[in-house]
Amino acid sequence: MNLSDLRVFVSAARRPSLGAAALELHLTPSAVSKALKRLEDSLGKALFDRSAKQLVLNDSGQLLLARAQNLLALADQAKADLMGERAAVDSRVAGPAILLWRHGQMLSQALCAYPEASLRMQAMFEDEALAALLRGDINAAIVTGDVIEGRGEHWSDEWQVTPLGSVTLHLVAGLRHPLVASLQSAPLLEAATAQVLTHDFACPSRSLFCGVQRGARSDGWRDDQLPRKIRYWTDDLQLLLALVKSGEALAYLPDFALADPDLRRIHVTDCAFECVEQVALVWNRVKASAWQRELAAALAGYNS
């Protein structure tokens, strides 16, 4: 039993087919099949039920999977710690696309001390990201405070939570929106709710953080208090931004979207609510290498 074959086994256990595992590992399906056969021969046990078209772990495979993940994590941890800054770190961070947008540059800067490092940012809704962290597919997940406080089915006592600050949502318009044009003479773009609600809105049908289908409540705007005319529905963040930039709609977006020069915040003078989300990095403190601890410390430093 060797580590290379164990890596192939763990990938095959997570994927629906040999072809999918081969794509992930940059191997041929034949090479994956041979590695699995070598591992099974060395253990004297079949690890998959091959009666179906898909690879399905049997009881022996299920037993090995958890231990294989621990062995590989320990091997990676030892190698990274021994090699220090020369380590070819493969950093895998997952979270909602909207949070990766905000923290992606910080992540890349935090890994500057490791010239051989690679950074994979995978867009996943929060529960999916935590499930991937639990499986060992990723090194860290970026999620909001509600998920952390809930401590759901995917939570582990081995995890560490590093606060990354908060996200405040604001009413945002594009430069070509008529509301912006009518307010440009003022130093601050201010409007009353009655004026704002005469315009069309764009909104996702599901939360951009957790992915839950919430309709008009998906972006945090209180439609129960200030009902809007939502003309455009899209769960694609880039399309949502395009609708706002074109001047066709207003949207309720995170504060960091305002770094875009084509967007402006509309201050709603008589709005009684504000939507604020706490954000954090979740990582496994037990299996973490030195670079993972440094990454968490660096990200926390950006927000201190």
C-alpha positions as CSV (number, residue, x, y, z in Angstrom):
1,M,0.0,0.0,0.0
2,N,1.5,3.3,-1.1
3,L,0.4,6.9,-0.8
4,S,0.0,7.4,-4.5
5,D,-2.5,4.6,-4.8
6,L,-4.3,5.9,-1.7
7,R,-4.7,9.3,-3.4
8,V,-6.2,7.6,-6.4
9,F,-8.5,5.5,-4.1
10,V,-9.8,8.7,-2.3
11,S,-10.5,10.5,-5.6
12,A,-12.3,7.4,-7.0
13,A,-14.3,7.1,-3.8
14,R,-15.6,10.7,-4.2
15,R,-16.3,10.6,-8.0
16,P,-19.0,8.7,-9.8
17,S,-16.7,7.0,-12.3
18,L,-13.2,6.1,-13.2
19,G,-13.2,8.8,-15.9
20,A,-14.2,11.5,-13.4
21,A,-11.4,10.4,-11.0
22,A,-8.9,10.3,-13.9
23,L,-9.8,13.9,-14.9
24,E,-9.3,15.1,-11.4
25,L,-5.9,13.4,-11.1
26,H,-4.7,14.1,-14.6
27,L,-4.4,10.4,-15.3
28,T,-5.9,8.0,-17.8
29,P,-8.8,5.8,-16.7
30,S,-6.5,2.8,-17.2
31,A,-3.9,4.2,-14.8
32,V,-6.7,4.8,-12.2
33,S,-8.0,1.2,-12.6
34,K,-4.5,-0.2,-12.2
35,A,-3.8,1.8,-9.1
36,L,-7.1,0.6,-7.5
37,K,-6.3,-3.0,-8.4
38,R,-2.8,-2.7,-6.9
39,L,-4.3,-1.3,-3.7
40,E,-6.9,-4.1,-3.5
41,D,-4.2,-6.7,-4.1
42,S,-2.0,-5.4,-1.4
43,L,-4.9,-5.4,1.1
44,G,-6.3,-8.7,-0.1
45,K,-9.8,-7.1,-0.1
46,A,-12.1,-5.7,-2.8
47,L,-12.9,-2.0,-2.0
48,F,-15.7,-1.4,-4.5
49,D,-18.9,-3.0,-5.5
50,R,-18.4,-3.4,-9.3
51,S,-21.8,-4.9,-10.0
52,A,-23.2,-1.5,-11.0
53,K,-22.0,0.8,-13.7
54,Q,-20.7,3.3,-11.1
55,L,-18.0,2.7,-8.5
56,V,-19.6,2.1,-5.2
57,L,-17.6,1.6,-2.0
58,N,-18.3,-1.6,-0.1
59,D,-17.9,-2.0,3.6
60,S,-14.1,-2.5,3.4
61,G,-13.8,0.6,1.2
62,Q,-15.9,2.7,3.6
63,L,-13.5,1.6,6.4
64,L,-10.4,2.5,4.4
65,L,-11.7,5.8,3.2
66,A,-11.7,7.7,6.5
67,R,-8.3,6.2,7.4
68,A,-6.8,7.0,4.0
69,Q,-7.9,10.6,4.3
70,N,-6.2,10.9,7.7
71,L,-3.0,9.2,6.4
72,L,-2.8,11.5,3.4
73,A,-3.5,14.6,5.5
74,L,-0.7,13.6,7.9
75,A,1.7,13.0,5.0
76,D,0.9,16.3,3.4
77,Q,1.2,18.1,6.7
78,A,4.6,16.5,7.4
79,K,6.0,17.3,4.0
80,A,4.8,20.9,4.0
81,D,6.2,21.5,7.5
82,L,9.6,20.0,6.7
83,M,9.9,21.9,3.4
84,G,8.7,25.2,4.7
85,E,8.5,28.0,2.1
86,R,9.8,25.6,-0.6
87,A,6.7,23.4,-0.2
88,A,4.6,23.0,-3.3
89,V,1.4,23.9,-1.4
90,D,-1.9,23.1,-3.0
91,S,-4.3,25.4,-1.2
92,R,-8.0,24.6,-1.8
93,V,-10.5,27.1,-0.5
94,A,-14.3,26.9,-1.1
95,G,-17.2,29.1,-0.4
96,P,-20.0,31.1,-2.1
97,A,-18.8,32.9,-5.3
98,I,-19.8,36.2,-3.8
99,L,-17.4,35.7,-0.8
100,L,-14.6,34.3,-3.0
101,W,-15.0,37.6,-5.0
102,R,-14.4,39.5,-1.8
103,H,-11.5,37.4,-0.3
104,G,-9.8,36.0,-3.4
105,Q,-7.1,38.7,-3.6
106,M,-6.5,38.4,0.1
107,L,-6.0,34.7,-0.2
108,S,-3.5,35.1,-3.0
109,Q,-1.5,37.7,-1.1
110,A,-1.5,35.5,2.0
111,L,0.3,32.8,0.1
112,C,3.0,35.1,-1.4
113,A,5.5,33.6,1.0
114,Y,5.2,30.2,-0.8
115,P,6.4,30.7,-4.3
116,E,5.6,27.1,-5.3
117,A,2.1,27.3,-4.0
118,S,-1.1,27.0,-6.1
119,L,-4.5,28.3,-5.0
120,R,-7.8,26.7,-6.0
121,M,-10.9,28.7,-5.2
122,Q,-14.0,26.6,-5.7
123,A,-17.4,28.2,-5.7
124,M,-19.8,26.3,-3.5
125,F,-22.8,27.2,-1.3
126,E,-22.0,27.1,2.4
127,D,-23.3,23.7,3.4
128,E,-21.6,22.1,0.4
129,A,-18.3,23.8,1.3
130,L,-18.4,22.6,4.9
131,A,-19.2,19.1,3.7
132,A,-16.2,19.2,1.4
133,L,-14.0,20.4,4.3
134,L,-15.3,17.5,6.4
135,R,-14.4,15.0,3.6
136,G,-10.9,16.6,3.3
137,D,-11.5,17.8,-0.3
138,I,-10.6,21.3,0.7
139,N,-8.3,23.0,3.2
140,A,-10.7,25.8,4.3
141,A,-14.2,27.1,3.8
142,I,-15.4,30.7,3.8
143,V,-18.9,31.0,5.2
144,T,-21.2,33.4,7.0
145,G,-21.9,33.6,10.7
146,D,-25.4,32.1,10.5
147,V,-24.0,28.8,9.3
148,I,-21.3,28.8,12.0
149,E,-23.8,29.5,14.8
150,G,-26.0,26.7,13.5
151,R,-23.3,24.0,13.9
152,G,-25.2,21.7,11.5
153,E,-24.6,18.2,10.3
154,H,-21.3,19.0,8.6
155,W,-19.7,20.5,11.7
156,S,-16.5,19.1,13.3
157,D,-15.1,19.7,16.8
158,E,-11.6,19.8,15.1
159,W,-12.4,23.0,13.2
160,Q,-11.2,26.5,14.0
161,V,-13.1,29.6,13.1
162,T,-11.1,32.7,12.0
163,P,-13.3,35.9,11.7
164,L,-12.9,37.8,8.4
165,G,-15.0,40.8,9.3
166,S,-18.5,41.6,8.1
167,V,-20.4,42.3,4.9
168,T,-23.1,45.0,4.8
169,L,-25.6,45.1,2.0
170,H,-26.5,48.4,0.3
171,L,-28.9,49.6,-2.4
172,V,-26.8,49.9,-5.5
173,A,-27.3,51.4,-8.9
174,G,-25.4,51.8,-12.1
175,L,-24.1,55.1,-13.4
176,R,-26.7,55.1,-16.2
177,H,-29.6,54.5,-13.9
178,P,-32.2,57.4,-13.9
179,L,-32.1,57.6,-10.1
180,V,-28.4,58.3,-10.2
181,A,-28.8,60.9,-12.9
182,S,-31.4,62.7,-10.9
183,L,-29.3,62.8,-7.7
184,Q,-25.9,63.6,-9.2
185,S,-25.9,67.2,-8.2
186,A,-25.9,66.2,-4.5
187,P,-22.6,65.3,-2.7
188,L,-24.3,62.1,-1.3
189,L,-26.8,60.1,-3.4
190,E,-29.8,60.1,-1.1
191,A,-33.4,59.1,-1.8
192,A,-36.5,58.3,0.1
193,T,-38.0,54.8,-0.1
194,A,-41.1,56.1,-2.0
195,Q,-38.7,57.3,-4.7
196,V,-36.6,54.2,-4.7
197,L,-39.6,51.8,-5.0
198,T,-40.8,53.3,-8.2
199,H,-37.9,51.7,-10.0
200,D,-37.3,48.1,-11.1
201,F,-35.1,45.7,-9.1
202,A,-33.0,42.7,-9.9
203,C,-32.8,39.9,-7.4
204,P,-31.6,36.3,-7.1
205,S,-34.2,33.7,-6.4
206,R,-31.9,31.9,-3.9
207,S,-29.5,33.2,-1.3
208,L,-26.0,34.0,-2.8
209,F,-24.5,32.6,0.5
210,C,-26.4,29.4,1.4
211,G,-28.2,28.7,-1.9
212,V,-31.6,28.3,-0.2
213,Q,-34.6,29.3,-2.4
214,R,-36.1,32.3,-0.7
215,G,-37.6,34.3,-3.5
216,A,-37.8,38.0,-2.7
217,R,-36.0,37.5,0.6
218,S,-32.9,36.0,-1.0
219,D,-30.8,39.2,-1.1
220,G,-31.6,40.4,2.5
221,W,-34.0,43.2,1.5
222,R,-37.1,43.4,3.7
223,D,-39.9,43.1,1.2
224,D,-42.3,42.6,4.1
225,Q,-41.6,46.2,5.1
226,L,-40.7,47.7,1.7
227,P,-42.2,45.6,-1.1
228,R,-40.3,46.1,-4.4
229,K,-41.1,45.5,-8.1
230,I,-38.6,42.7,-8.9
231,R,-38.5,42.7,-12.7
232,Y,-35.4,40.6,-13.2
233,W,-34.7,37.3,-11.4
234,T,-31.2,35.7,-11.8
235,D,-29.0,33.5,-9.7
236,D,-26.0,34.3,-11.8
237,L,-23.9,37.0,-10.0
238,Q,-22.3,38.3,-13.2
239,L,-25.7,38.7,-14.9
240,L,-27.1,40.4,-11.9
241,L,-24.2,42.9,-11.9
242,A,-24.6,43.5,-15.6
243,L,-28.3,44.4,-15.2
244,V,-27.4,46.9,-12.5
245,K,-24.4,48.4,-14.5
246,S,-26.6,48.9,-17.6
247,G,-29.0,51.0,-15.6
248,E,-31.9,48.6,-16.0
249,A,-32.4,47.8,-12.4
250,L,-31.4,48.5,-8.8
251,A,-30.1,45.7,-6.6
252,Y,-29.3,45.0,-2.9
253,L,-25.6,44.1,-3.0
254,P,-22.6,43.6,-0.6
255,D,-20.6,46.7,0.2
256,F,-17.5,45.5,-1.6
257,A,-19.4,45.6,-4.9
258,L,-19.0,49.4,-4.7
259,A,-15.3,49.1,-5.5
260,D,-16.5,48.8,-9.1
261,P,-16.4,52.4,-10.6
262,D,-19.6,51.8,-12.6
263,L,-21.6,51.3,-9.4
264,R,-23.0,53.8,-6.9
265,R,-24.6,53.4,-3.5
266,I,-28.0,54.9,-3.0
267,H,-28.5,56.0,0.6
268,V,-32.1,55.4,1.5
269,T,-32.9,58.1,4.1
270,D,-35.9,56.5,5.7
271,C,-35.0,52.8,5.6
272,A,-35.3,51.3,9.1
273,F,-33.3,48.1,8.5
274,E,-29.8,47.1,7.5
275,C,-28.6,43.6,6.5
276,V,-25.1,42.7,7.9
277,E,-23.4,39.3,7.6
278,Q,-20.4,38.1,9.6
279,V,-17.9,36.2,7.6
280,A,-15.3,33.6,8.7
281,L,-12.7,31.1,7.5
282,V,-13.3,27.6,8.8
283,W,-10.3,25.2,8.8
284,N,-9.2,22.0,10.6
285,R,-6.7,23.0,13.3
286,V,-5.8,19.3,14.0
287,K,-4.7,18.5,10.5
288,A,-3.4,22.0,9.6
289,S,0.1,22.5,8.3
290,A,2.1,25.6,9.2
291,W,1.1,27.3,5.9
292,Q,-2.6,26.9,6.8
293,R,-2.1,28.5,10.1
294,E,-0.1,31.3,8.5
295,L,-2.9,31.7,5.9
296,A,-5.6,32.0,8.6
297,A,-3.4,34.5,10.6
298,A,-2.8,36.6,7.5
299,L,-6.5,36.8,6.6
300,A,-7.4,37.7,10.2
301,G,-4.7,40.4,10.0
302,Y,-6.3,42.0,7.0
303,N,-9.4,42.6,9.0
304,S,-8.0,43.6,12.4
